[in-house]
Amino acid sequence: MTVADIKIQTLKLMGINDTDISPEILPELYSDDNYKVFLSQMPPSITRALNRIKSAGVIPQQSYTAETLAENKYISKYALNELISDFSKLRRVVVESQSGYCGNYPYTFEGTSVVLFNLHRGNTVTFLYEPRMPVITSVTDDATEIPLPDELASIIPYFVKADVYELDEPELATQSRNIFEGMLAEYWSQEQNVEAGIDEVYSQGY
């Protein structure tokens, strides 16, 4: 889903659009008295929704694979903030070689760097991480993709509607917020079941 999709779906939930709105005509509505006040409140609200989803721990993980080691190393340090542009939080380290696989390799931190011990020539190190969420502002292109699966991004309009209605329609805001939190909790429950399965598979030694 794009930022435009989120805005359009929010307007539909609010019930204030009497015609079908496409991403192509959305820019015209920023000067329309029926829409401009609502639309101006949406960018920071989308950012808050992304942060709320992130805090729930359901952001799909991404991966970064470092160069294969050319020699044995007792200590290897990786500055992930420099190596990965959207790095936010490390979830797991995977180390592979021709003779073995460890899906949950031990690591520690030194400042902002991740430190791994006892790596060998030919090892391939992959970092599974939680990506940083973008900040959506009034100048963000409406075509910008929301970096979430559609099934997760599709709950954001409920959060945005709650934000927009918070002062003028508190009951509708509460109802919409509850729907958002309920759907987020359901998604979290599904993710926990997946993570439990992953933990079981990757509990093997190296």
C-alpha positions as a Python dict, from the first residue, in 0.01 Angstrom:
ca = {
    (1, 'M'): (0, 0, 0),
    (2, 'T'): (107, 358, -61),
    (3, 'V'): (62, 673, 144),
    (4, 'A'): (-215, 768, -99),
    (5, 'D'): (-393, 436, -35),
    (6, 'I'): (-384, 499, 341),
    (7, 'K'): (-530, 848, 301),
    (8, 'I'): (-804, 732, 65),
    (9, 'Q'): (-902, 438, 286),
    (10, 'T'): (-914, 671, 587),
    (11, 'L'): (-1150, 908, 405),
    (12, 'K'): (-1372, 612, 322),
    (13, 'L'): (-1380, 503, 686),
    (14, 'M'): (-1474, 858, 784),
    (15, 'G'): (-1758, 849, 535),
    (16, 'I'): (-1693, 1196, 398),
    (17, 'N'): (-1625, 1105, 34),
    (18, 'D'): (-1931, 1086, -185),
    (19, 'T'): (-1740, 979, -495),
    (20, 'D'): (-1466, 730, -568),
    (21, 'I'): (-1124, 885, -504),
    (22, 'S'): (-822, 768, -696),
    (23, 'P'): (-457, 844, -620),
    (24, 'E'): (-450, 1053, -937),
    (25, 'I'): (-708, 1305, -814),
    (26, 'L'): (-598, 1305, -451),
    (27, 'P'): (-371, 1613, -497),
    (28, 'E'): (-677, 1817, -603),
    (29, 'L'): (-840, 1753, -264),
    (30, 'Y'): (-566, 1930, -67),
    (31, 'S'): (-732, 2261, -155),
    (32, 'D'): (-1088, 2132, -123),
    (33, 'D'): (-1265, 2261, 189),
    (34, 'N'): (-1434, 1924, 237),
    (35, 'Y'): (-1103, 1737, 264),
    (36, 'K'): (-803, 1963, 328),
    (37, 'V'): (-834, 1984, 707),
    (38, 'F'): (-856, 1606, 740),
    (39, 'L'): (-579, 1539, 489),
    (40, 'S'): (-342, 1782, 660),
    (41, 'Q'): (-367, 1580, 982),
    (42, 'M'): (-293, 1245, 821),
    (43, 'P'): (86, 1245, 758),
    (44, 'P'): (195, 1272, 1126),
    (45, 'S'): (-78, 1028, 1221),
    (46, 'I'): (50, 771, 971),
    (47, 'T'): (395, 808, 1127),
    (48, 'R'): (249, 749, 1474),
    (49, 'A'): (67, 441, 1344),
    (50, 'L'): (391, 303, 1199),
    (51, 'N'): (567, 358, 1531),
    (52, 'R'): (282, 190, 1720),
    (53, 'I'): (303, -112, 1491),
    (54, 'K'): (680, -119, 1534),
    (55, 'S'): (646, -107, 1915),
    (56, 'A'): (420, -413, 1896),
    (57, 'G'): (709, -612, 1751),
    (58, 'V'): (536, -729, 1434),
    (59, 'I'): (746, -551, 1172),
    (60, 'P'): (864, -819, 923),
    (61, 'Q'): (1237, -875, 953),
    (62, 'Q'): (1483, -792, 677),
    (63, 'S'): (1826, -945, 615),
    (64, 'Y'): (2176, -825, 539),
    (65, 'T'): (2456, -1064, 441),
    (66, 'A'): (2816, -959, 501),
    (67, 'E'): (3107, -1060, 281),
    (68, 'T'): (3225, -1418, 323),
    (69, 'L'): (3521, -1433, 560),
    (70, 'A'): (3858, -1472, 388),
    (71, 'E'): (4035, -1582, 708),
    (72, 'N'): (3970, -1705, 1059),
    (73, 'K'): (3875, -1430, 1304),
    (74, 'Y'): (3853, -1459, 1680),
    (75, 'I'): (3671, -1125, 1697),
    (76, 'S'): (3461, -969, 1420),
    (77, 'K'): (3288, -633, 1457),
    (78, 'Y'): (3002, -506, 1243),
    (79, 'A'): (2872, -148, 1260),
    (80, 'L'): (2521, -228, 1141),
    (81, 'N'): (2405, 135, 1160),
    (82, 'E'): (2663, 214, 892),
    (83, 'L'): (2621, -101, 687),
    (84, 'I'): (2240, -101, 673),
    (85, 'S'): (2059, 222, 585),
    (86, 'D'): (1726, 127, 744),
    (87, 'F'): (1865, -68, 1043),
    (88, 'S'): (1670, -33, 1367),
    (89, 'K'): (1704, -346, 1582),
    (90, 'L'): (1892, -675, 1552),
    (91, 'R'): (1679, -985, 1586),
    (92, 'R'): (1909, -1275, 1504),
    (93, 'V'): (2247, -1366, 1353),
    (94, 'V'): (2286, -1657, 1112),
    (95, 'V'): (2627, -1810, 1037),
    (96, 'E'): (2669, -2058, 753),
    (97, 'S'): (2960, -2260, 622),
    (98, 'Q'): (3012, -2562, 399),
    (99, 'S'): (3002, -2787, 703),
    (100, 'G'): (2741, -2628, 926),
    (101, 'Y'): (2458, -2385, 990),
    (102, 'C'): (2368, -2188, 1301),
    (103, 'G'): (2042, -1997, 1287),
    (104, 'N'): (2089, -1824, 1622),
    (105, 'Y'): (2461, -1744, 1652),
    (106, 'P'): (2564, -1576, 1982),
    (107, 'Y'): (2670, -1212, 1971),
    (108, 'T'): (2735, -915, 2197),
    (109, 'F'): (2750, -538, 2156),
    (110, 'E'): (3041, -299, 2180),
    (111, 'G'): (2893, 47, 2161),
    (112, 'T'): (2678, 41, 1848),
    (113, 'S'): (2873, -245, 1687),
    (114, 'V'): (2777, -611, 1694),
    (115, 'V'): (3062, -838, 1799),
    (116, 'L'): (3091, -1204, 1695),
    (117, 'F'): (3352, -1450, 1817),
    (118, 'N'): (3526, -1751, 1664),
    (119, 'L'): (3433, -1709, 1299),
    (120, 'H'): (3618, -1914, 1043),
    (121, 'R'): (3736, -1875, 687),
    (122, 'G'): (3446, -1932, 449),
    (123, 'N'): (3177, -1842, 705),
    (124, 'T'): (2888, -1633, 575),
    (125, 'V'): (2722, -1405, 829),
    (126, 'T'): (2365, -1285, 783),
    (127, 'F'): (2198, -1034, 1013),
    (128, 'L'): (1820, -1052, 1048),
    (129, 'Y'): (1697, -714, 1164),
    (130, 'E'): (1396, -496, 1222),
    (131, 'P'): (1391, -204, 976),
    (132, 'R'): (1339, 155, 1076),
    (133, 'M'): (1001, 301, 986),
    (134, 'P'): (987, 613, 766),
    (135, 'V'): (866, 951, 885),
    (136, 'I'): (567, 1063, 679),
    (137, 'T'): (533, 1441, 644),
    (138, 'S'): (326, 1687, 444),
    (139, 'V'): (586, 1678, 166),
    (140, 'T'): (610, 1299, 144),
    (141, 'D'): (514, 1181, -203),
    (142, 'D'): (173, 1012, -197),
    (143, 'A'): (321, 734, -414),
    (144, 'T'): (560, 636, -133),
    (145, 'E'): (522, 270, -44),
    (146, 'I'): (441, 182, 316),
    (147, 'P'): (715, -74, 408),
    (148, 'L'): (472, -327, 553),
    (149, 'P'): (272, -622, 417),
    (150, 'D'): (-64, -501, 286),
    (151, 'E'): (-253, -698, 551),
    (152, 'L'): (-69, -503, 820),
    (153, 'A'): (-67, -166, 645),
    (154, 'S'): (-443, -195, 589),
    (155, 'I'): (-514, -143, 961),
    (156, 'I'): (-343, 200, 962),
    (157, 'P'): (-653, 391, 840),
    (158, 'Y'): (-832, 294, 1163),
    (159, 'F'): (-551, 453, 1365),
    (160, 'V'): (-555, 767, 1147),
    (161, 'K'): (-933, 799, 1171),
    (162, 'A'): (-906, 779, 1550),
    (163, 'D'): (-644, 1055, 1552),
    (164, 'V'): (-844, 1285, 1325),
    (165, 'Y'): (-1166, 1237, 1525),
    (166, 'E'): (-1005, 1249, 1870),
    (167, 'L'): (-1123, 1599, 1963),
    (168, 'D'): (-1449, 1640, 1769),
    (169, 'E'): (-1584, 1283, 1773),
    (170, 'P'): (-1429, 1108, 2076),
    (171, 'E'): (-1667, 812, 2070),
    (172, 'L'): (-1597, 739, 1704),
    (173, 'A'): (-1227, 787, 1773),
    (174, 'T'): (-1234, 535, 2058),
    (175, 'Q'): (-1425, 285, 1846),
    (176, 'S'): (-1176, 316, 1561),
    (177, 'R'): (-877, 293, 1796),
    (178, 'N'): (-1018, -24, 1950),
    (179, 'I'): (-1058, -179, 1606),
    (180, 'F'): (-697, -92, 1523),
    (181, 'E'): (-563, -234, 1850),
    (182, 'G'): (-775, -548, 1815),
    (183, 'M'): (-649, -617, 1463),
    (184, 'L'): (-291, -543, 1571),
    (185, 'A'): (-323, -787, 1862),
    (186, 'E'): (-457, -1054, 1628),
    (187, 'Y'): (-166, -1001, 1389),
    (188, 'W'): (79, -1010, 1684),
    (189, 'S'): (-67, -1342, 1798),
    (190, 'Q'): (-13, -1493, 1452),
    (191, 'E'): (344, -1362, 1443),
    (192, 'Q'): (418, -1510, 1785),
    (193, 'N'): (315, -1854, 1660),
    (194, 'V'): (550, -1815, 1363),
    (195, 'E'): (836, -1693, 1585),
    (196, 'A'): (787, -1988, 1821),
    (197, 'G'): (827, -2225, 1528),
    (198, 'I'): (1139, -2043, 1412),
    (199, 'D'): (1293, -2056, 1760),
    (200, 'E'): (1235, -2431, 1773),
    (201, 'V'): (1397, -2489, 1434),
    (202, 'Y'): (1695, -2260, 1498),
    (203, 'S'): (1773, -2378, 1850),
    (204, 'Q'): (2016, -2626, 1694),
    (205, 'G'): (2386, -2578, 1759),
    (206, 'Y'): (2652, -2487, 1505),
}
